[in-house]
Structure formats: structure tokens, C-alpha cells
């Protein structure tokens, strides 16, 4: 992206969205959405741009951990391979180089146009700089190009870093009334930042993320054994605590989760788990040197936070 491209007139009326998401819609034969009045992007594409800018620093660092193929033998080779005789993942090198180059180019253009200091060529600072100016960027005709280039960076880095093989477990019949579907749990052991989920093979709307598994387990238990519904029978497929998921097949009223379990199910950092446990005085118990937290306390705190958010 040349700096001249961003020095264009501001958008003055609503138009068809030029963002990455709407370009993919058009490629699939669907109509692009209308951009927010006065901008080039619709709200979903603008949100996607912000989300991917936030993700790029972590993807950049993860690509660094994939540079040495010899230390990554458990994964399939990434397209692009390694240089002959060198255990170097060139796809990871190229992804990192592209992230720095594209973000630096856009940041320099914004800084020059707005008369502000450009950030140093550190990915976290470059991405943060563009995020701070995202409202201003959205009104430029070049915003669509920015959206597409950032999406391409995220896809390229994601191909390098994962995902690895997913683990899938059959749960049973869908709990929604009148649905004949079957439920399957999908966990991604190598990507702790990606929430585990349970989905129905008939209706895409029947979907539960990790933090909703407890409620789902009670509904499954009620269907299988109505007399035990109050005990909250379990989701058998979640008996994978070694992979960072709780062994919830225990048919007891009280369930206890480790910090790793809570982090995985609710998709929050482990540090946040410890902070909430301390501030909200979660009940806890210790077994074999590990601390476990009371299901009710965890659910009460994190459900309230999710509703607020």
C-alpha cells in the first residue's frame, strides 16, 4: 500500500461496503452490505478489522515460535516448507515480515496525513496505533483496502500457527425441542485461546460454548433421567481434564474446577481467574497440590461479567 492511496477524499455518503467480509460475501454470490453512512465499511467489517488488528501481535509472536521446524515436528509442514538444509519455516518468516511491512506502511500514511508521530516498527505498537485511528480510517476510500490487507495478514499467520487437529466427541441427541440433530463437542488442545464448543449437526443455532456446558449438561441429564435433573448429569465428552477441560462427568451436585478449567471454558486468561477468585472469595478446595473452585461461584461471577460486557 503506497502512502498516496490513503490521501483520498473523505466519504460523503453511504455506499456498498468495501471491507474484507463483504468482498467474501460477493465472491460467494451474496450481496455486500451497505457501509455505515459516511464511511466505507459496514459495522461487521469494521468490527472484524478491529478484532484482527488486536490479534496480529499475538499471531506475530506465535509465528516466531514456529520458525524452527525441528522444534515443531508434531505439526504438518506448512506450505512453503523450509530452505534446503535449514530447519527454518519460511512461511512463518514471510508471515512475520508481511505483518510488519503492511502495518508500518499504513501507520506511516496515517501519521503523515494526520500530522502525528508514527510509532516504532514494533507490531504491538503499530497495531495499537491503527486501532486508535480506526474511526478516522473508516471514512477513507482506502479503508476497504486496509480491511482486506489486514484480513490477509491474519489468514496467512493463522495458516502458519494452526489450527492443529481438532478433537471431536459425540455427546448425544440435541436437547432443543423438536430437533432431531446430534450434538458434537469440538476442542482444540493446541489453541487455548479458541473456546471449545458443542454444536448440533442439524441447526447451526444450537450451539454452546465452554462456559455454557454446565447448563447443557443439566438439560441432557433431565432428558436421560428426569429424576436426576437437579443433580446436573454430565456431558460425557468433556472428560478431558488433561487437555485443559474439566472432567464434568461426575454426577454430583457440586463441581470443582481448576484455574485452567475455568480459563478454557470461559475463554479468559488464567490471571483473570485468580483475580476473580480472590476478589469474589470463591470457595475452593485443594487436592494433590492443585486448587479447585466451586462451580456456583465461578458461574455467578463470570456470568454477571459477560452480561455486563
VEXROVEX-303923 format. One record per atom (N, C-alpha, C): atom name; residue number from 1; residue in one letter; x, z, y. Coordinates in steps of 0.05 Angstrom, whole numbers. Layout:
<atoms>
atom_nr_rest_X_Z_Y
CA_NUM_A_X_Z_Y
...
</atoms>
This chain:
<atoms>
atom_nr_rest_X_Z_Y
N_1_X_17_0_-24
CA_1_X_0_0_0
C_1_X_18_0_25
N_2_X_15_-21_42
CA_2_X_30_-22_66
C_2_X_17_-5_87
N_3_X_33_6_106
CA_3_X_21_23_126
C_3_X_3_8_144
N_4_X_6_-19_146
CA_4_X_-11_-35_163
C_4_X_-40_-34_153
N_5_X_-44_-32_127
CA_5_X_-71_-34_116
C_5_X_-89_-11_126
N_6_X_-77_12_131
CA_6_X_-93_34_139
C_6_X_-101_33_168
N_7_X_-86_17_184
CA_7_X_-92_16_212
C_7_X_-113_-6_217
N_8_X_-137_1_208
CA_8_X_-160_-17_210
C_8_X_-182_-3_225
N_9_X_-203_-18_232
CA_9_X_-225_-6_248
C_9_X_-240_14_231
N_10_X_-251_34_245
CA_10_X_-268_54_232
C_10_X_-294_40_223
N_11_X_-305_50_201
CA_11_X_-330_40_192
C_11_X_-352_50_210
N_12_X_-370_32_218
CA_12_X_-391_40_237
C_12_X_-419_40_225
N_13_X_-423_30_200
CA_13_X_-449_30_188
C_13_X_-446_33_158
N_14_X_-468_40_145
CA_14_X_-468_44_116
C_14_X_-462_17_102
N_15_X_-448_19_79
CA_15_X_-441_-5_64
C_15_X_-440_3_35
N_16_X_-435_-17_18
CA_16_X_-432_-12_-10
C_16_X_-406_3_-15
N_17_X_-406_23_-32
CA_17_X_-383_40_-37
C_17_X_-361_22_-50
N_18_X_-336_27_-40
CA_18_X_-313_12_-50
C_18_X_-295_29_-67
N_19_X_-305_53_-75
CA_19_X_-289_71_-90
C_19_X_-284_63_-119
N_20_X_-266_78_-132
CA_20_X_-259_72_-159
C_20_X_-282_73_-179
N_21_X_-299_94_-175
CA_21_X_-321_97_-194
C_21_X_-341_75_-192
N_22_X_-346_66_-167
CA_22_X_-366_44_-163
C_22_X_-354_17_-172
N_23_X_-328_13_-169
CA_23_X_-316_-11_-180
C_23_X_-319_-12_-210
N_24_X_-317_10_-223
CA_24_X_-320_11_-252
C_24_X_-349_6_-259
N_25_X_-368_16_-243
CA_25_X_-396_10_-248
C_25_X_-402_-20_-246
N_26_X_-390_-32_-226
CA_26_X_-394_-61_-223
C_26_X_-382_-76_-246
N_27_X_-359_-68_-256
CA_27_X_-347_-81_-279
C_27_X_-364_-78_-304
N_28_X_-380_-57_-305
CA_28_X_-397_-52_-328
C_28_X_-425_-65_-324
N_29_X_-428_-80_-302
CA_29_X_-453_-93_-298
C_29_X_-474_-77_-283
N_30_X_-465_-54_-272
CA_30_X_-484_-37_-257
C_30_X_-479_-41_-227
N_31_X_-498_-33_-211
CA_31_X_-496_-36_-182
C_31_X_-479_-13_-171
N_32_X_-462_-20_-151
CA_32_X_-447_1_-137
C_32_X_-466_18_-120
N_33_X_-459_43_-116
CA_33_X_-476_60_-99
C_33_X_-471_54_-69
N_34_X_-488_63_-53
CA_34_X_-485_60_-24
C_34_X_-466_81_-14
N_35_X_-448_73_4
CA_35_X_-430_93_16
C_35_X_-445_111_35
N_36_X_-434_135_38
CA_36_X_-445_153_58
C_36_X_-443_140_85
N_37_X_-464_142_101
CA_37_X_-465_129_127
C_37_X_-440_135_143
N_38_X_-427_114_153
CA_38_X_-403_117_170
C_38_X_-378_118_154
N_39_X_-379_117_127
CA_39_X_-355_118_111
C_39_X_-355_94_92
N_40_X_-334_93_76
CA_40_X_-331_72_56
C_40_X_-338_81_28
N_41_X_-340_108_24
CA_41_X_-343_119_-3
C_41_X_-370_133_-6
N_42_X_-382_131_-30
CA_42_X_-405_147_-36
C_42_X_-396_175_-42
N_43_X_-414_194_-43
CA_43_X_-405_222_-48
C_43_X_-392_226_-75
N_44_X_-402_214_-97
CA_44_X_-388_217_-123
C_44_X_-359_207_-122
N_45_X_-355_184_-109
CA_45_X_-328_173_-108
C_45_X_-310_189_-90
N_46_X_-322_200_-68
CA_46_X_-306_217_-51
C_46_X_-298_243_-66
N_47_X_-317_254_-81
CA_47_X_-310_278_-96
C_47_X_-290_272_-118
N_48_X_-292_249_-130
CA_48_X_-272_241_-150
C_48_X_-245_239_-138
N_49_X_-243_227_-115
CA_49_X_-217_224_-101
C_49_X_-205_252_-96
N_50_X_-221_270_-86
CA_50_X_-211_297_-81
C_50_X_-202_311_-106
N_51_X_-218_308_-127
CA_51_X_-211_320_-153
C_51_X_-185_309_-164
N_52_X_-182_283_-163
CA_52_X_-157_271_-174
C_52_X_-133_278_-158
N_53_X_-136_280_-131
CA_53_X_-114_288_-115
C_53_X_-105_317_-122
N_54_X_-124_334_-128
CA_54_X_-117_361_-137
C_54_X_-104_361_-164
N_55_X_-111_342_-181
CA_55_X_-100_341_-208
C_55_X_-72_330_-209
N_56_X_-65_313_-190
CA_56_X_-39_298_-192
C_56_X_-15_316_-194
N_57_X_-13_338_-178
CA_57_X_11_355_-181
C_57_X_15_365_-209
N_58_X_-6_374_-222
CA_58_X_-4_384_-249
C_58_X_3_362_-268
N_59_X_-9_338_-265
CA_59_X_-3_316_-282
C_59_X_27_307_-278
N_60_X_36_308_-254
CA_60_X_64_302_-248
C_60_X_83_320_-263
N_61_X_77_346_-263
CA_61_X_94_366_-277
C_61_X_92_362_-307
N_62_X_67_356_-317
CA_62_X_64_352_-345
C_62_X_79_328_-355
N_63_X_80_307_-338
CA_63_X_96_283_-346
C_63_X_125_290_-348
N_64_X_135_309_-332
CA_64_X_163_317_-334
C_64_X_168_330_-361
N_65_X_148_344_-372
CA_65_X_152_357_-398
C_65_X_151_336_-420
N_66_X_142_312_-414
CA_66_X_140_291_-435
C_66_X_164_272_-433
N_67_X_182_277_-415
CA_67_X_204_258_-411
C_67_X_222_255_-436
N_68_X_226_277_-449
CA_68_X_244_276_-473
C_68_X_227_272_-498
N_69_X_227_248_-509
CA_69_X_211_242_-532
C_69_X_220_258_-556
N_70_X_246_265_-557
CA_70_X_255_281_-580
C_70_X_243_308_-581
N_71_X_233_318_-558
CA_71_X_221_345_-557
C_71_X_191_342_-560
N_72_X_181_318_-566
CA_72_X_152_313_-566
C_72_X_144_298_-591
N_73_X_157_304_-614
CA_73_X_154_288_-638
C_73_X_126_291_-650
N_74_X_112_313_-642
CA_74_X_86_317_-654
C_74_X_65_298_-643
N_75_X_72_283_-622
CA_75_X_52_265_-610
C_75_X_59_236_-616
N_76_X_39_219_-613
CA_76_X_44_190_-617
C_76_X_61_180_-594
N_77_X_77_160_-600
CA_77_X_93_147_-579
C_77_X_75_136_-557
N_78_X_83_139_-532
CA_78_X_67_128_-510
C_78_X_75_99_-507
N_79_X_55_83_-499
CA_79_X_61_55_-494
C_79_X_83_52_-474
N_80_X_103_36_-481
CA_80_X_126_33_-463
C_80_X_151_43_-478
N_81_X_146_61_-497
CA_81_X_168_70_-514
C_81_X_191_83_-498
N_82_X_214_83_-510
CA_82_X_238_94_-498
C_82_X_260_73_-496
N_83_X_278_78_-478
CA_83_X_301_60_-475
C_83_X_317_60_-501
N_84_X_328_37_-510
CA_84_X_343_36_-535
C_84_X_366_56_-534
N_85_X_366_73_-555
CA_85_X_387_93_-558
C_85_X_384_118_-541
N_86_X_363_119_-525
CA_86_X_358_143_-508
C_86_X_331_155_-514
N_87_X_330_181_-519
CA_87_X_304_194_-524
C_87_X_289_199_-498
N_88_X_284_178_-483
CA_88_X_271_180_-457
C_88_X_244_166_-457
N_89_X_224_180_-449
CA_89_X_197_168_-447
C_89_X_195_153_-421
N_90_X_198_127_-422
CA_90_X_198_112_-397
C_90_X_170_111_-384
N_91_X_149_114_-400
CA_91_X_122_115_-389
C_91_X_119_139_-371
N_92_X_131_162_-379
CA_92_X_130_186_-363
C_92_X_145_183_-337
N_93_X_169_170_-340
CA_93_X_185_164_-316
C_93_X_170_147_-296
N_94_X_157_126_-306
CA_94_X_143_108_-289
C_94_X_119_121_-276
N_95_X_105_138_-291
CA_95_X_82_152_-280
C_95_X_90_170_-258
N_96_X_111_185_-262
CA_96_X_121_203_-241
C_96_X_130_188_-216
N_97_X_144_166_-220
CA_97_X_153_150_-197
C_97_X_130_139_-181
N_98_X_109_129_-196
CA_98_X_86_118_-182
C_98_X_71_139_-166
N_99_X_69_163_-177
CA_99_X_55_184_-162
C_99_X_69_190_-136
N_100_X_95_193_-137
CA_100_X_110_199_-112
C_100_X_108_176_-92
N_101_X_112_152_-102
CA_101_X_112_129_-84
C_101_X_85_124_-70
N_102_X_64_125_-86
CA_102_X_37_119_-74
C_102_X_29_142_-55
N_103_X_32_167_-63
CA_103_X_24_189_-45
C_103_X_41_189_-20
N_104_X_67_184_-22
CA_104_X_85_184_1
C_104_X_77_161_21
N_105_X_70_138_10
CA_105_X_63_115_27
C_105_X_37_121_42
N_106_X_17_131_29
CA_106_X_-8_138_43
C_106_X_-4_161_63
N_107_X_12_180_56
CA_107_X_17_203_74
C_107_X_31_193_99
N_108_X_51_176_96
CA_108_X_65_165_119
C_108_X_47_150_137
N_109_X_29_134_125
CA_109_X_10_118_141
C_109_X_-9_136_157
N_110_X_-19_157_144
CA_110_X_-37_176_157
C_110_X_-23_191_179
N_111_X_1_200_174
CA_111_X_17_215_194
C_111_X_22_197_218
N_112_X_29_172_214
CA_112_X_35_155_237
C_112_X_9_149_253
N_113_X_-13_144_239
CA_113_X_-38_137_252
C_113_X_-49_161_268
N_114_X_-46_185_257
CA_114_X_-57_209_269
C_114_X_-38_224_287
N_115_X_-13_215_288
CA_115_X_7_228_305
C_115_X_14_256_296
N_116_X_16_260_270
CA_116_X_24_286_259
C_116_X_48_283_242
N_117_X_61_305_235
CA_117_X_85_304_219
C_117_X_78_298_190
N_118_X_93_280_178
CA_118_X_89_274_149
C_118_X_101_295_132
N_119_X_89_301_109
CA_119_X_100_321_90
C_119_X_125_310_77
N_120_X_141_329_66
CA_120_X_164_321_50
C_120_X_155_308_24
N_121_X_172_294_11
CA_121_X_165_279_-14
C_121_X_164_297_-38
N_122_X_146_317_-36
CA_122_X_140_335_-58
C_122_X_111_330_-65
N_123_X_105_325_-90
CA_123_X_79_316_-97
C_123_X_57_335_-89
N_124_X_61_361_-93
CA_124_X_40_381_-85
C_124_X_35_380_-55
N_125_X_56_376_-39
CA_125_X_52_375_-10
C_125_X_39_348_-1
N_126_X_47_327_-14
CA_126_X_35_301_-8
C_126_X_5_300_-14
N_127_X_-1_310_-38
CA_127_X_-30_310_-46
C_127_X_-45_329_-28
N_128_X_-34_352_-22
CA_128_X_-48_371_-4
C_128_X_-52_359_24
N_129_X_-33_344_33
CA_129_X_-35_332_60
C_129_X_-58_312_60
N_130_X_-60_295_40
CA_130_X_-82_276_39
C_130_X_-109_290_36
N_131_X_-110_311_21
CA_131_X_-134_326_18
C_131_X_-144_337_45
N_132_X_-125_347_61
CA_132_X_-132_358_87
C_132_X_-143_336_106
N_133_X_-136_311_101
CA_133_X_-145_289_118
C_133_X_-166_272_104
N_134_X_-178_282_83
CA_134_X_-195_265_67
C_134_X_-220_256_82
N_135_X_-231_273_99
CA_135_X_-254_265_115
C_135_X_-247_242_134
N_136_X_-224_244_146
CA_136_X_-215_223_164
C_136_X_-210_197_149
N_137_X_-198_200_125
CA_137_X_-192_176_109
C_137_X_-217_162_100
N_138_X_-238_177_95
CA_138_X_-262_165_84
C_138_X_-275_145_102
N_139_X_-269_146_128
CA_139_X_-282_128_147
C_139_X_-265_102_151
N_140_X_-243_100_138
CA_140_X_-226_76_140
C_140_X_-234_56_118
N_141_X_-233_31_125
CA_141_X_-239_10_105
C_141_X_-219_11_82
N_142_X_-196_23_87
CA_142_X_-175_25_65
C_142_X_-181_48_46
N_143_X_-202_64_51
CA_143_X_-208_86_34
C_143_X_-214_78_5
N_144_X_-226_54_2
CA_144_X_-232_45_-25
C_144_X_-206_39_-40
N_145_X_-187_28_-26
CA_145_X_-161_23_-39
C_145_X_-147_49_-47
N_146_X_-148_69_-29
CA_146_X_-137_95_-35
C_146_X_-150_107_-60
N_147_X_-177_106_-61
CA_147_X_-191_116_-84
C_147_X_-182_103_-109
N_148_X_-180_76_-109
CA_148_X_-172_62_-133
C_148_X_-143_67_-141
N_149_X_-126_69_-122
CA_149_X_-97_74_-129
C_149_X_-94_102_-140
N_150_X_-107_122_-128
CA_150_X_-105_149_-138
C_150_X_-117_151_-166
N_151_X_-140_137_-171
CA_151_X_-151_137_-198
C_151_X_-132_125_-218
N_152_X_-119_103_-210
CA_152_X_-99_90_-228
C_152_X_-76_109_-234
N_153_X_-67_124_-214
CA_153_X_-46_144_-219
C_153_X_-54_165_-239
N_154_X_-79_175_-235
CA_154_X_-89_196_-253
C_154_X_-92_185_-282
N_155_X_-102_160_-284
CA_155_X_-105_149_-311
C_155_X_-77_144_-324
N_156_X_-58_134_-309
CA_156_X_-32_130_-320
C_156_X_-19_155_-329
N_157_X_-21_176_-313
CA_157_X_-9_202_-321
C_157_X_-23_214_-345
N_158_X_-50_211_-346
CA_158_X_-65_222_-368
C_158_X_-58_208_-394
N_159_X_-52_182_-393
CA_159_X_-44_168_-418
C_159_X_-18_179_-429
N_160_X_0_188_-411
CA_160_X_25_199_-419
C_160_X_22_227_-430
N_161_X_5_243_-417
CA_161_X_3_272_-424
C_161_X_-17_278_-445
N_162_X_-35_260_-452
CA_162_X_-55_267_-472
C_162_X_-79_249_-469
N_163_X_-101_256_-481
CA_163_X_-103_280_-498
C_163_X_-92_275_-526
N_164_X_-85_296_-539
CA_164_X_-77_294_-567
C_164_X_-102_292_-584
N_165_X_-98_293_-610
CA_165_X_-121_292_-628
C_165_X_-141_315_-623
N_166_X_-166_308_-619
CA_166_X_-187_329_-616
C_166_X_-194_341_-643
N_167_X_-203_365_-643
CA_167_X_-213_378_-668
C_167_X_-243_379_-665
N_168_X_-257_369_-686
CA_168_X_-286_368_-685
C_168_X_-297_384_-709
N_169_X_-319_399_-703
CA_169_X_-331_415_-723
C_169_X_-361_411_-722
N_170_X_-374_408_-745
CA_170_X_-403_405_-746
C_170_X_-415_432_-744
N_171_X_-435_435_-726
CA_171_X_-449_460_-721
C_171_X_-475_462_-737
N_172_X_-491_442_-734
CA_172_X_-518_443_-747
C_172_X_-538_427_-731
N_173_X_-563_433_-736
CA_173_X_-584_418_-722
C_173_X_-586_427_-692
N_174_X_-594_408_-675
CA_174_X_-597_414_-647
C_174_X_-619_435_-643
N_175_X_-616_453_-624
CA_175_X_-635_475_-620
C_175_X_-657_468_-601
N_176_X_-655_444_-588
CA_176_X_-676_437_-569
C_176_X_-701_427_-583
N_177_X_-724_435_-573
CA_177_X_-749_429_-586
C_177_X_-753_399_-589
N_178_X_-761_390_-612
CA_178_X_-767_362_-617
C_178_X_-743_344_-620
N_179_X_-719_355_-619
CA_179_X_-695_338_-621
C_179_X_-685_338_-650
N_180_X_-680_314_-661
CA_180_X_-671_311_-688
C_180_X_-641_308_-690
N_181_X_-627_313_-669
CA_181_X_-598_310_-669
C_181_X_-583_331_-683
N_182_X_-557_326_-686
CA_182_X_-538_345_-698
C_182_X_-518_353_-677
N_183_X_-509_378_-678
CA_183_X_-490_388_-659
C_183_X_-462_388_-670
N_184_X_-443_380_-652
CA_184_X_-415_379_-660
C_184_X_-399_393_-638
N_185_X_-380_410_-646
CA_185_X_-362_423_-627
C_185_X_-336_407_-626
N_186_X_-326_403_-601
CA_186_X_-301_389_-597
C_186_X_-282_408_-582
N_187_X_-259_413_-593
CA_187_X_-239_429_-579
C_187_X_-213_413_-577
N_188_X_-198_418_-556
CA_188_X_-173_404_-551
C_188_X_-150_424_-550
N_189_X_-138_430_-572
CA_189_X_-118_452_-573
C_189_X_-95_447_-555
N_190_X_-87_421_-550
CA_190_X_-64_416_-533
C_190_X_-70_414_-504
N_191_X_-96_418_-496
CA_191_X_-103_416_-468
C_191_X_-121_440_-460
N_192_X_-108_463_-456
CA_192_X_-124_487_-450
C_192_X_-140_485_-424
N_193_X_-133_466_-406
CA_193_X_-148_463_-382
C_193_X_-174_447_-386
N_194_X_-178_435_-409
CA_194_X_-202_420_-415
C_194_X_-221_437_-431
N_195_X_-245_443_-420
CA_195_X_-263_461_-434
C_195_X_-273_450_-460
N_196_X_-275_467_-480
CA_196_X_-287_459_-505
C_196_X_-317_455_-500
N_197_X_-329_438_-517
CA_197_X_-358_433_-513
C_197_X_-371_427_-539
N_198_X_-397_432_-539
CA_198_X_-414_425_-562
C_198_X_-434_404_-552
N_199_X_-437_382_-567
CA_199_X_-454_361_-558
C_199_X_-473_352_-581
N_200_X_-495_341_-573
CA_200_X_-515_330_-592
C_200_X_-511_300_-595
N_201_X_-514_291_-620
CA_201_X_-509_262_-625
C_201_X_-533_245_-618
N_202_X_-555_256_-609
CA_202_X_-579_241_-601
C_202_X_-582_241_-571
N_203_X_-580_264_-558
CA_203_X_-585_266_-529
C_203_X_-560_276_-515
N_204_X_-550_260_-496
CA_204_X_-526_268_-481
C_204_X_-532_293_-463
N_205_X_-557_297_-457
CA_205_X_-564_320_-440
C_205_X_-563_347_-455
N_206_X_-562_346_-482
CA_206_X_-560_371_-498
C_206_X_-530_376_-501
N_207_X_-519_392_-483
CA_207_X_-490_396_-482
C_207_X_-485_424_-473
N_208_X_-466_438_-486
CA_208_X_-459_466_-479
C_208_X_-429_468_-477
N_209_X_-419_478_-455
CA_209_X_-391_484_-452
C_209_X_-384_511_-464
N_210_X_-358_516_-465
CA_210_X_-349_540_-480
C_210_X_-362_566_-471
N_211_X_-366_570_-445
CA_211_X_-377_595_-436
C_211_X_-407_598_-443
N_212_X_-419_576_-452
CA_212_X_-447_577_-460
C_212_X_-451_580_-490
N_213_X_-429_582_-505
CA_213_X_-431_583_-534
C_213_X_-446_608_-544
N_214_X_-443_630_-529
CA_214_X_-456_655_-539
C_214_X_-486_652_-538
N_215_X_-497_641_-516
CA_215_X_-525_636_-515
C_215_X_-534_617_-536
N_216_X_-519_596_-540
CA_216_X_-526_576_-561
C_216_X_-526_589_-589
N_217_X_-506_607_-594
CA_217_X_-505_619_-620
C_217_X_-530_636_-625
N_218_X_-540_649_-605
CA_218_X_-564_665_-608
C_218_X_-588_647_-615
N_219_X_-590_624_-602
CA_219_X_-612_605_-607
C_219_X_-609_594_-636
N_220_X_-585_588_-644
CA_220_X_-581_578_-672
C_220_X_-589_600_-691
N_221_X_-581_625_-685
CA_221_X_-588_647_-703
C_221_X_-618_651_-705
N_222_X_-632_648_-682
CA_222_X_-661_652_-682
C_222_X_-675_631_-699
N_223_X_-664_606_-700
CA_223_X_-676_585_-716
C_223_X_-671_590_-746
N_224_X_-647_600_-752
CA_224_X_-640_603_-780
C_224_X_-652_629_-792
N_225_X_-653_650_-775
CA_225_X_-662_676_-784
C_225_X_-676_690_-761
N_226_X_-701_685_-757
CA_226_X_-715_696_-734
C_226_X_-713_726_-732
N_227_X_-711_740_-754
CA_227_X_-709_769_-753
C_227_X_-683_779_-742
N_228_X_-662_762_-743
CA_228_X_-636_770_-733
C_228_X_-630_758_-706
N_229_X_-650_747_-692
CA_229_X_-645_734_-667
C_229_X_-633_752_-647
N_230_X_-641_777_-647
CA_230_X_-630_796_-627
C_230_X_-601_802_-632
N_231_X_-591_796_-656
CA_231_X_-563_802_-662
C_231_X_-545_779_-653
N_232_X_-556_756_-647
CA_232_X_-540_734_-637
C_232_X_-522_723_-659
N_233_X_-534_710_-679
CA_233_X_-518_697_-700
C_233_X_-499_677_-689
N_234_X_-479_670_-704
CA_234_X_-456_657_-692
C_234_X_-455_627_-695
N_235_X_-438_614_-679
CA_235_X_-432_586_-682
C_235_X_-407_585_-700
N_236_X_-412_576_-726
CA_236_X_-391_577_-745
C_236_X_-366_561_-737
N_237_X_-370_539_-723
CA_237_X_-347_522_-717
C_237_X_-328_535_-697
N_238_X_-336_557_-685
CA_238_X_-318_569_-665
C_238_X_-300_589_-678
N_239_X_-298_590_-704
CA_239_X_-280_609_-717
C_239_X_-251_599_-716
N_240_X_-241_597_-692
CA_240_X_-215_585_-688
C_240_X_-199_600_-668
N_241_X_-198_627_-670
CA_241_X_-184_643_-650
C_241_X_-154_636_-648
N_242_X_-142_625_-670
CA_242_X_-114_618_-669
C_242_X_-109_595_-650
N_243_X_-130_579_-644
CA_243_X_-128_557_-626
C_243_X_-137_565_-598
N_244_X_-140_590_-593
CA_244_X_-148_599_-566
C_244_X_-178_601_-562
N_245_X_-194_599_-585
CA_245_X_-222_603_-583
C_245_X_-230_628_-599
N_246_X_-251_641_-591
CA_246_X_-258_666_-604
C_246_X_-270_662_-632
N_247_X_-265_680_-650
CA_247_X_-278_679_-676
C_247_X_-305_692_-672
N_248_X_-325_675_-665
CA_248_X_-351_686_-658
C_248_X_-371_686_-682
N_249_X_-361_681_-705
CA_249_X_-379_681_-728
C_249_X_-386_709_-738
N_250_X_-376_730_-724
CA_250_X_-383_757_-730
C_250_X_-412_762_-722
N_251_X_-429_770_-741
CA_251_X_-457_773_-735
C_251_X_-463_802_-726
N_252_X_-448_811_-706
CA_252_X_-453_837_-695
C_252_X_-464_835_-667
N_253_X_-476_856_-657
CA_253_X_-488_855_-630
C_253_X_-466_853_-609
N_254_X_-444_867_-613
CA_254_X_-423_867_-593
C_254_X_-400_848_-601
N_255_X_-392_831_-583
CA_255_X_-369_814_-588
C_255_X_-347_820_-569
N_256_X_-322_818_-578
CA_256_X_-299_825_-561
C_256_X_-281_800_-559
N_257_X_-272_794_-535
CA_257_X_-256_771_-530
C_257_X_-229_778_-518
N_258_X_-208_764_-527
CA_258_X_-182_767_-515
C_258_X_-182_752_-488
N_259_X_-162_756_-472
CA_259_X_-159_742_-447
C_259_X_-158_712_-452
N_260_X_-144_704_-473
CA_260_X_-141_675_-479
C_260_X_-169_664_-487
N_261_X_-185_679_-501
CA_261_X_-212_670_-508
C_261_X_-228_665_-483
N_262_X_-228_685_-465
CA_262_X_-244_682_-440
C_262_X_-234_659_-424
N_263_X_-208_656_-422
CA_263_X_-196_634_-406
C_263_X_-205_607_-417
N_264_X_-205_605_-444
CA_264_X_-212_580_-456
C_264_X_-242_573_-454
N_265_X_-259_593_-459
CA_265_X_-287_589_-459
C_265_X_-298_584_-431
N_266_X_-287_598_-411
CA_266_X_-297_595_-384
C_266_X_-280_576_-367
N_267_X_-258_567_-378
CA_267_X_-241_547_-365
C_267_X_-231_559_-338
N_268_X_-219_583_-339
CA_268_X_-207_595_-316
C_268_X_-179_605_-324
N_269_X_-161_608_-304
CA_269_X_-134_618_-311
C_269_X_-134_646_-323
N_270_X_-115_651_-341
CA_270_X_-114_677_-353
C_270_X_-110_699_-332
N_271_X_-95_693_-310
CA_271_X_-91_712_-289
C_271_X_-117_721_-277
N_272_X_-136_702_-274
CA_272_X_-162_709_-263
C_272_X_-178_728_-282
N_273_X_-173_724_-308
CA_273_X_-187_741_-328
C_273_X_-178_770_-324
N_274_X_-151_774_-322
CA_274_X_-141_801_-319
C_274_X_-151_813_-292
N_275_X_-152_797_-272
CA_275_X_-161_807_-246
C_275_X_-190_816_-247
N_276_X_-207_799_-258
CA_276_X_-235_807_-260
C_276_X_-239_831_-278
N_277_X_-224_832_-300
CA_277_X_-226_855_-318
C_277_X_-219_881_-304
N_278_X_-199_880_-287
CA_278_X_-191_904_-272
C_278_X_-211_911_-250
N_279_X_-219_891_-234
CA_279_X_-236_896_-212
C_279_X_-264_905_-221
N_280_X_-274_892_-242
CA_280_X_-301_898_-251
C_280_X_-302_919_-274
N_281_X_-279_929_-280
CA_281_X_-277_950_-300
C_281_X_-291_943_-327
N_282_X_-283_920_-337
CA_282_X_-294_911_-363
C_282_X_-287_931_-385
N_283_X_-306_936_-402
CA_283_X_-299_952_-426
C_283_X_-279_937_-443
N_284_X_-262_952_-455
CA_284_X_-241_940_-471
C_284_X_-234_956_-495
N_285_X_-222_943_-514
CA_285_X_-211_957_-537
C_285_X_-185_943_-545
N_286_X_-168_958_-559
CA_286_X_-142_947_-568
C_286_X_-140_946_-598
N_287_X_-131_924_-608
CA_287_X_-127_921_-637
C_287_X_-101_906_-642
N_288_X_-83_918_-657
CA_288_X_-58_905_-664
C_288_X_-43_896_-639
N_289_X_-43_913_-619
CA_289_X_-28_907_-595
C_289_X_-41_888_-575
N_290_X_-65_878_-582
CA_290_X_-79_859_-564
C_290_X_-103_872_-552
N_291_X_-109_865_-527
CA_291_X_-132_876_-514
C_291_X_-156_857_-515
N_292_X_-180_867_-520
CA_292_X_-204_851_-522
C_292_X_-225_863_-503
N_293_X_-241_845_-491
CA_293_X_-260_852_-471
C_293_X_-289_849_-481
N_294_X_-307_865_-472
CA_294_X_-334_866_-480
C_294_X_-349_841_-471
N_295_X_-363_828_-489
CA_295_X_-377_803_-483
C_295_X_-397_806_-460
N_296_X_-412_827_-460
CA_296_X_-432_831_-439
C_296_X_-419_833_-411
N_297_X_-397_847_-409
CA_297_X_-384_850_-383
C_297_X_-372_823_-374
N_298_X_-360_809_-392
CA_298_X_-349_783_-386
C_298_X_-370_764_-376
N_299_X_-392_762_-391
CA_299_X_-414_744_-384
C_299_X_-427_751_-357
N_300_X_-431_776_-352
CA_300_X_-444_785_-328
C_300_X_-427_777_-303
N_301_X_-401_782_-304
CA_301_X_-384_776_-282
C_301_X_-381_746_-277
N_302_X_-374_732_-298
CA_302_X_-368_703_-295
C_302_X_-393_686_-291
N_303_X_-415_694_-302
CA_303_X_-440_680_-296
C_303_X_-448_683_-267
N_304_X_-444_707_-256
CA_304_X_-450_711_-227
C_304_X_-432_694_-210
N_305_X_-407_693_-216
CA_305_X_-388_677_-201
C_305_X_-395_647_-203
N_306_X_-402_638_-226
CA_306_X_-409_610_-229
C_306_X_-434_603_-213
N_307_X_-454_621_-213
CA_307_X_-478_616_-198
C_307_X_-472_614_-168
N_308_X_-455_633_-159
CA_308_X_-447_633_-131
C_308_X_-432_607_-123
N_309_X_-414_598_-141
CA_309_X_-399_574_-135
C_309_X_-417_550_-135
</atoms>
